[in-house]
Amino acid sequence: MERKKILVTGASRGIGRAIALKFAANGYHLFLNCHTSATQLQEVKRFIDEEYHSPCEIVLGDVGNPEDVAFMFEQIYRSCECLDVLVNNAGISHIGLLMDMENDTWRRIMDTNLSSVFYCCRAAIPPMISRKQGKIINISSMWGTSGASCEAAYSASKAGVNGLTKALAKELAPSNIQVNAIACGVIDTQMNQQLSEMERIELEEEIPAGRYGTAGEIAQVVWDVAHAPGYLTGQVIGVDGGYL
């Protein structure tokens, strides 16, 4: 039986890496992307080769750059006709007052977190429409729903992801393509290592579940959504330990 194909952006560490390993363990053909962490991504590929023996190809590029995305998909379509699953995971955060933010910082956050979803979806959708099948899963954040103080740009970018998810789901539903988002809570990844120990403790105390989430838990939810019935579409699914 032909292996299913998946592209995971931002797959060198954290949530992206966990998603890649989850799908590799279940026999998928993987296309893994990152921009600045090529050595780490090679290590992910090496682990997959040794542990799971699943086909794994690296497609380097800045998903916030449309030219890079076009080149990435040229590589992908040389190996397969269509993706079965697209996971838009690549993202960056920034903590600071909005009035102190530079124009370039705002653009970089929007390009990486939101425009990347547009560029990758635009490239992945046409073959999915031809085949009348496909799953698109966008990794979002609870701050895209409620907003976070001192993370205005990040919150705005993730709110955009949520809106794009819902609109695109309606657009693609007649073609049997499902589009959903996972609104992550506080996940114990490198993105949160900039917090001080006191800040980590205080934030943890605010979470009803009493702990941070794990990248593996998000990967499990992504797997479940990728294999959910076709009637599940246009949803922003919160995985936040009861925070919101």
Summary of the structure (lengths in Angstrom):
residues: 244
radius of gyration: 17.2
end to end distance: 42.0
largest distance: 55.2
contacts: 832
relative contact order: 0.14
helix: 51%
strand: 15%
